[in-house]
Amino acid sequence: MSDRISARFAALKNKKQSGLITFITASDPDFETSAKILAGLPKAGADIIELGMPFSDPMADGLAIQAANLRALKAGITLGKVLDLARGFRKQDHETPLILMGYYNPIMHFGVEKFLREAKTAGVDGLIIVDLPPEEDAEMLAPAMQAGLNFIRLVTPTSDAKRLPTVLKNASGFLYYVSITGITGSKKADAELVKKALTLLRQHTELPVAVGFGITSPAEAKEIAAFSDAIVVGSAIVSRIAANLDEKGRPKKTLAEDVLAFVGELAKAAHGK
């Protein structure tokens, strides 16, 4: 099992900081721009990176990430090219944890064993597969763990005390707490409700807990980071990418610079600076 994730959370804990986990969609708006943003994220302050695997029907995602998926697919992204992005990143950065996030359908068509083997050799540290519940662990979790990849669970506001043991069983890396009921980027997280939920959750697990789905600004990042092990920001970053496209959907020259500057603001907020 890769220890980059546990090492990063240990380092954050030692510095008494919450971490910043950033999400971008692979090849949004194109492969080259995506690779440039990916390479710049650690220096901008991202502690862990989630790289989205584009899919035509991202059911858990809001309009911003849906649009990013469509842009990436239009640009010709495939799961094989997503793994190429991961390989390129890992050649430059040997320490920042990299997680692939997405849906089971593209992996099933690619071939589970082939995907896991190539993901591991590409330097991927973990997986978040949104549409595979614990009842389907045999499909991905078991073989992923055998391949040495962390399998990160999503915990939601509807995961009650009866459901939690099932959700937490075999989870590794960290837990991703979904701070809202609904799709990504749809509404603001309620800090007090999230804080209460994390208090309960920590009675059932020693894994670090990251909070995502409702954090869109540095101010919100700072608020949630005060009591979480990490915050996850995706839709706001993806929206920043969209805002830097011209009328024909092509990236402006300043796109990567602007996106990474925004990540820098989020990182300062998450790290308490």
JOUR-V285393 format. One record per pair of residues at least 12 apart in sequence whose ideal C-beta (glycine too) atoms are under 7 Angstrom apart, sorted by the first residue. I is the first residue (numbers start at 0). GAP is how many residues later the second one is. D is the distance in Angstrom with one decimal. If there is no record, write none. Layout:
BEGIN
[[I;GAP;D] [I;GAP;D]]
END
This chain:
BEGIN
[[0;147;5.3] [0;149;6.5] [0;171;6.9] [1;123;4.3] [1;146;6.2] [1;147;6.9] [1;148;6.5] [3;91;6.6] [3;93;4.4] [3;121;5.0] [4;43;6.9] [4;92;4.6] [4;120;5.5] [4;121;6.1] [4;145;5.8] [4;168;4.6] [4;169;6.5] [7;39;5.7] [7;40;6.1] [7;89;5.4] [8;165;6.6] [8;199;4.5] [8;220;6.3] [11;35;6.4] [16;254;4.7] [16;255;6.1] [17;207;3.7] [17;210;5.7] [17;211;6.3] [17;212;5.8] [17;213;6.4] [17;252;5.2] [18;28;3.8] [18;29;6.3] [18;210;6.6] [18;211;3.6] [18;251;6.5] [19;25;5.9] [19;26;5.5] [19;27;5.3] [19;210;6.8] [19;211;6.2] [19;246;5.7] [19;247;4.8] [19;250;4.1] [20;26;6.6] [20;27;4.4] [20;29;6.2] [20;189;5.6] [20;209;5.2] [20;210;6.9] [20;211;4.4] [21;19;5.6] [21;24;4.3] [21;27;5.7] [21;28;6.9] [21;211;5.9] [21;215;6.0] [21;241;5.8] [22;27;4.2] [22;29;6.2] [22;78;6.7] [22;209;6.5] [22;210;6.9] [22;211;3.2] [22;214;6.5] [23;13;5.9] [23;14;6.7] [23;27;6.6] [23;28;6.7] [23;213;6.1] [23;214;6.7] [24;27;4.0] [24;29;5.9] [24;40;6.5] [24;43;4.0] [24;44;6.0] [24;47;5.3] [24;213;6.3] [25;25;5.3] [25;26;6.0] [25;27;6.4] [25;28;6.2] [25;46;6.2] [25;51;5.8] [25;56;4.4] [25;59;5.3] [26;27;6.8] [26;45;4.1] [26;48;5.1] [26;50;3.7] [26;54;6.6] [27;40;4.3] [27;43;5.1] [27;44;4.6] [27;210;6.9] [27;213;6.0] [28;42;4.9] [28;46;6.6] [28;212;6.5] [28;216;6.0] [28;220;6.6] [28;222;5.3] [29;45;4.6] [29;221;6.8] [30;44;6.6] [30;50;6.5] [32;218;4.8] [32;222;6.2] [32;223;6.3] [33;51;6.5] [34;50;5.9] [34;53;5.9] [35;220;4.6] [36;219;5.1] [36;222;5.6] [36;223;6.7] [37;13;6.9] [37;47;6.3] [37;51;5.2] [38;50;6.3] [38;53;5.8] [39;216;6.4] [39;220;4.7] [40;222;6.2] [41;51;5.7] [41;54;4.5] [43;216;4.3] [43;219;4.1] [43;220;4.8] [43;223;6.5] [44;218;6.1] [44;219;5.4] [44;222;2.4] [44;223;7.0] [45;217;6.0] [45;221;6.7] [46;183;6.8] [47;48;7.0] [47;49;4.5] [47;51;6.7] [47;182;6.9] [48;47;6.2] [48;49;5.3] [48;50;6.9] [49;49;4.8] [49;51;4.6] [49;78;6.8] [50;31;6.8] [50;34;6.6] [50;35;6.5] [50;47;6.4] [50;49;5.6] [50;50;7.0] [51;49;5.4] [51;50;6.0] [52;26;6.2] [52;29;5.2] [52;47;5.7] [52;48;6.9] [52;49;3.2] [52;53;6.0] [53;15;4.6] [53;18;4.1] [53;19;5.3] [53;23;5.2] [54;14;6.1] [54;47;5.8] [54;48;4.7] [54;50;6.4] [54;51;5.6] [55;17;6.5] [57;45;6.6] [58;72;6.9] [59;70;4.8] [59;123;6.0] [59;124;6.7] [60;122;5.8] [60;123;4.8] [61;121;4.4] [61;122;4.6] [61;123;3.9] [61;124;5.1] [61;173;5.9] [63;121;5.1] [63;171;4.4] [63;174;4.8] [63;175;4.7] [63;178;6.8] [64;119;5.6] [64;120;6.9] [64;169;6.4] [64;170;5.9] [64;173;5.5] [66;175;6.4] [67;170;4.7] [67;173;6.9] [70;178;6.9] [78;27;5.0] [78;31;4.7] [78;36;7.0] [82;35;5.2] [82;36;6.4] [82;39;5.0] [85;12;6.0] [85;36;4.2] [85;37;6.2] [85;38;5.4] [86;35;4.5] [86;36;6.8] [89;32;6.3] [89;33;3.0] [96;28;4.5] [97;25;6.4] [97;26;5.5] [97;27;5.6] [98;26;6.2] [98;27;4.5] [98;28;6.7] [98;29;6.1] [98;53;6.6] [99;19;6.3] [99;24;5.5] [99;27;5.5] [100;27;4.1] [101;27;6.8] [101;28;6.9] [102;26;6.8] [102;27;5.7] [102;28;5.1] [103;25;5.5] [103;27;5.6] [103;28;5.3] [103;35;7.0] [103;36;6.8] [111;28;6.6] [111;31;6.1] [112;30;6.9] [115;27;5.8] [115;28;5.8] [115;31;4.1] [115;33;6.5] [116;30;6.7] [118;30;6.4] [119;27;5.2] [119;28;5.7] [119;29;6.1] [123;25;6.5] [124;25;6.1] [125;23;5.8] [125;24;3.4] [125;25;6.8] [125;26;5.3] [125;47;4.6] [126;17;5.7] [126;22;5.8] [126;24;5.7] [126;25;6.8] [127;24;4.8] [127;26;7.0] [127;48;6.4] [129;24;6.8] [133;32;5.0] [133;33;5.9] [133;35;6.4] [136;33;6.3] [140;29;5.7] [144;27;6.9] [149;22;4.4] [149;23;3.3] [150;19;6.9] [150;20;7.0] [150;21;5.8] [151;21;4.8] [151;22;6.1] [151;24;5.7] [152;14;5.6] [152;15;6.8] [152;18;4.1] [152;22;5.8] [152;23;6.8] [153;22;5.0] [153;24;5.7] [154;12;5.8] [154;20;5.4] [154;21;6.9] [154;22;5.1] [154;23;6.8] [154;46;6.4] [155;22;4.5] [155;25;7.0] [156;24;5.4] [156;40;6.4] [157;23;6.6] [163;40;5.2] [167;36;5.9] [167;37;5.3] [170;36;6.2] [173;33;5.5] [173;34;4.2] [173;35;6.8] [173;36;5.4] [173;55;6.9] [174;26;7.0] [174;30;6.4] [174;32;5.1] [174;34;4.9] [174;35;7.0] [175;34;5.4] [175;36;6.1] [175;56;6.7] [176;20;6.7] [176;21;6.5] [176;24;6.7] [176;32;5.5] [176;33;6.7] [176;34;4.9] [177;34;6.8] [177;35;4.8] [178;15;4.9] [178;32;5.2] [178;33;6.6] [178;34;5.2] [178;35;4.3] [179;33;5.2] [179;34;4.5] [183;29;5.4] [183;50;6.0] [183;51;5.1] [184;50;3.0] [186;27;6.2] [187;26;5.5] [187;32;6.7] [188;22;6.9] [188;25;3.1] [188;26;6.0] [188;31;6.9] [188;35;6.2] [190;32;5.0] [190;33;6.1] [193;17;5.9] [193;30;6.3] [194;32;5.1] [197;29;6.3] [197;30;6.3] [207;21;3.8] [207;22;6.6] [208;19;6.0] [208;20;5.3] [209;18;6.6] [209;19;6.2] [209;20;3.9] [209;21;6.7] [209;22;5.3] [210;13;5.1] [210;17;4.5] [210;20;5.5] [210;21;6.6] [211;19;6.9] [211;20;2.9] [211;22;6.7] [214;16;5.4] [214;18;5.3] [215;19;6.7] [215;20;4.2] [216;19;6.9] [217;47;4.7] [217;48;5.6] [217;51;4.0] [220;12;6.6] [220;45;5.1] [220;48;4.1] [220;49;5.3] [221;47;4.0] [224;44;6.6] [224;45;4.5] [224;47;6.9] [230;39;5.4] [232;33;5.5] [236;22;6.4] [236;25;6.8] [236;26;6.7] [239;18;6.6] [239;19;5.0] [239;22;5.1] [240;14;6.6] [240;18;5.8] [243;14;5.5] [243;15;7.0]]
END
